[in-house]
């Protein structure tokens, strides 16, 4: 084995390098990058079942539809926002951050009231942070006091990489003068989802913290002048107890470790309605109404206020939801910062090195084994790598790329498997060349797969036996020369054989104009009876097409060819199947009483005026396995020659969707007539069979090649029994006198 593995490695050492190199190049394309983040979203959704709750200091307050509806009853006034800041200060909230840009000044006293109440809240110890945004179009900012917000000045790295614009939308002057603000810029990715955000934003010629970073600065009471920024490394925040390190890339962007959304699981952020907070705090603190519900415990919490109003909502897709309030993005970032819960990318050299190791290992240990083991190893490798990526993200927030590396690994496995298949196909082809001219393709495949030489022997199996024969075939041989007869039969045999093999049947033999087929062996199918019935119906439809074709060919064929009819008989039961014959030459075939009964179904069909007939066993097995689409007509009970027990027989009429309404009516009348026939009511039976005869789908003299039909057969029996009634112990069973 070691020698084989070594030879394989020497021959294919280049393959993993080629496939992984190509996959690495493709992984840089937008399509695969989008596919990669989709797989990360799946991992993110999976880990919600295992992750701890979010930091308890983070609370969401949503200005949503119900708040909008009630606020619309009052004059729209920013004074309510100021009141909320004041009320949250009463609850001793640590920071109130507004993910809402309040830029343009409004007429009236609302702006001044909000600024006044916000200043009071800050004076009482609750910090207030407002949202700002960059703007690519010129914005004239009204004059006002500069306020407490300061730019970031200690930045190392290429400042050209930092996200920003020359203009900005800032809070209105009165509010800007008393509160902090931060940039709420949240560029979306190619799929519309925010996965990374800039924590440093350029506004004009200065650099300011993003909204979440400003919130953390306010919470930790860290002045902007003390913040140290190293692009491509981290943002450093010095406090009395520690120096906070926030990883960023060389553009100053932060990879969001998105964990929490409004998913309904235990790990959601505590979320309250804007209006409810106003009302509860007002009733409990300000009005002190008896029985008022106490507001939630907000002491020391960071309250993020967001908007999600239908029609003007600040909402969109997230890794966990199709339409979520985007304030949750800032909440997740803030949770990352407070909990030191950062998403990290596994270096490419490690990810692709692991894939190369897997690929070479698979070649060394599996390339010389069977295709099944190769496929199993390939699947195991894919599943193992995907499981590792899921585990790393779930428990370590390490982002191990999946799509590109697995594309490279799969490419290696595909080529190795294709190579192995080619080797095995060469061996199989040798056997097929040797035996393919003598036995059916299914038997050749079974012989190849078994790896065992063919042996004599058989076993009992439930199958459906299929016999077909051409009506009046002796007349064909009289009017056709041998070469033309062979051409006709080859075309007929080809069409029939293709159909039965498509339905899973195994060709047993051609015997003159007869075709013998078994369904359910050597390849077992639980629905073998249904397959046999479908095959019989398809053969009759195909023969109708062939008759039209032969008639269209004019003088090439005598008239008897244009009216060719084939009778088919089916029976289902346990038979002996296997290799039978002499030790020098044998054939895979079937034998037994149930096989003989199938042959009697074919020969007996002529007596009953039908062309496709089966036993009761076939009908029951067919209906048990999806055969409810097939329409059967009960023809009575017969005792075939060589048997003593009666057998219920049925005509296979067609598929329900193909059977016309008048045929269904015919079958109904025929069934009623059959019931009266068994009751010895010859008059009623004659009347019903006469009516059904007029609706029969096949009629003598009207349809070429048709010599009778079931209604006409029973009319003859009724006339016979009317003249000479059967004995008193007659039970309706018909005794077949010929095979």
Secondary structure, 3 states (H helix, E strand, C coil): CHHHHHHHHHHHHHHHHHHHHHHHHHHCCHHHHHHHHHHHHHHHHHHCCCCCCCCCCEEEEEEEHHHHHHHCCCCCCCHHHHHHHHHHHHCCCCEEEECCCCCCCCCCCHHHHHHHHHHHHHHCCCEEEEEEEEECCCCCCCCCCCCCCCCCCEEECCHHHCCEECEEECCCHHHHCCCEEEECCCCCCCCCCCCEEECEEEECCEEEEEHHHHHHHHHHCCCHHHCEEECCCEEEEECCCCEEEEECCCCCEEECCCCCCCCCCCCCCEEEEHHHHHHHHHHHHHCCCCCCCCCCCCCCCEEEEEEECCCCCCEEEECCEEEEECHHHHHHHHHHHHHCCCCEECCHHHHHHHHHHHHHHHHHHHCCCCHHHHHHHHHHHHHHHHHHHHHHHHHHCEECCCHHHHHHHHHHHHHHHHHHHHHHHHHHHHHHHHHCCCCCHHHHHHHHHHCCCCCCEEEEEEEEEEEEEECCHHHHHHHCCHHHHHHHHHHHHHHHHHHHHHCCEEEEEEECCEEEEEECCCCCCCCHHHHHHHHHHHHHHHHHHHHHHHHHCHHHCCHHHHCCCEEEEEEEEEEEEEEEECCCCEEEEEECHHHHHHHHHHHHHHHHCCCEEEEHHHHHHHHHCCHHHEEEEEEEEEECCCCCCCEEEEEEEEEHHHCCHHHHHHHHHHHHHHHHHHCCCHHHHHHHHHHHHCCCCCCCCCCCCCCCCHHHHHHHHHHHHHHCCCCCCCCCEEECCCC
